[in-house]
């Protein structure tokens, strides 16, 4: 058997677009992003909190919201992907919505946030040609699209000075579509088309804790941890198998050999644990680091998981500098960010782990038209996934993202002289 092509084409769906062959495993490419500000710092989040942005990766951070403010945050990204395999290569460009979230105070010690964001994405197209004795070349085509979305409602509570806890309750939903074709040369064989679709929904929980304390007047240390439970997402399968003659683009349908609808099962998203630390000097300079462990060996999707999944470890490191946060001058209030991340990945293919790393830079521009705490944030990231070893695919990507964070003062009466 020899691989003719293992590259992706653009695959669109209502929620997003993605193009990578590694999304054909598990539930696709899992979204590890933080908000648009923290992504520019390598995605650090567990020990980060701020009154003027929403850190949904650790729900305990909502406790920092100002008691008189409403926060809205929206983001989107554009990707440029370069896939290579031996002498083959392909470039793709696609856009993805990021997230939309709001945060606001409820009581003196209670803060809340609501938002929608993607949890995983699937988009791929793979062609494999095998030359079989006495039959000739046989072409196998595999493609897929879909993914999971996440609607979360988070709440945080201040227990005492510097200590807060939080919980995100998420409704997960989405569909996964996979298609496969087996085509023979000549008219002496019937070709096969398989359409396998899964529709899923369920509940997902993640809890967090943070402790922030000051050392002197200018030094601030943050500690944080997050735990996400094993989620059992309900799934329902719809399977269609057809015989046909000719090529799939000009099919002469011969017969439907299987139609099955309503088979039920579950998708088990395994537990994860993360921890982080941050240091801030005079509200100007911040450095933070995170580590996350995911128990992907326990992953299941309608049946016991295959040996392609293994436990993963992800690390992130980020830095931010603001010349003078209290200045009235535009450039002194700008935020400059840099970060990096590395993940061992949850896939092992042909005895090779599919790891990922990325480096990023970003800038935060204050929007004084609204108020002193709203901002427009830009980020540029370069990353790499996979390997060329053992006839696998190496993916280099560039990501440009932007987010708009609006902080609005509420609960105040205007006084007239």
NORRA-V18669 format. One line per field, one symbol per residue. ss: DSSP state (2 for helix, 1 for strand, 0 for the rest). phi: phi as a letter, one per 40 degrees, with the letter a starting at -180 (. if undefined). burial: # if it has 16 or more other C-alpha atoms within 10 Angstrom, else .. A space follows every 50 residues. Layout:
ss: ???
phi: ???
burial: ???
//
This chain:
ss: 01111000001100001100222200001100000222200000000000 00000000222222000011111111111111111001111111111111 11111110011111111111111111111111000111111111111111 11111111110011111111111111111111110000001111111111 11111111111111100011111111110011111111111111100222 01111111111111111110011111111110001111111111022201 10010000100111111111110000000022201111111110001110 01100111111111110000000011111111111100222001111111 11111111100000000
phi: .bccabbbbcbbaccabaaaccccbgbgcccbccccccccbggcacbbaa cbabbccbccccccdccbbbbbaaaaabbbbbbbafcbaabbbabbccab abaacbbcbbbbababacbabbaaabbbbbcbdgbhcbbbbbaaahibbb bbbbbbbccadgbabaabbbcbaibbbbbabbbbcgbcbccbbbbbbbbb aibbbabaaabbabbgcbbbbbbaabbbccbbccbbbbbbbbcabgcccb cbcbaccabbbhcbaabbcccabbaaabbbbffbbbbaababbbccccca agadccccbacbbbbbaaabbbdacccccdccccbbbaaaaabcgbbbbf gbcccaaababaabbcbcccacbcabbbabbbaabgaccfgcbbbbbbbb baabbbbbcbgbcccbc
burial: ....########..##########.#####..#################. #################.#################.....########## #####....####################........############# ########....######################.....########### ############.......#########.#################.... ..............#################.################## ##.....###############.##.......################.. ..###############....################....######### ########.........
//
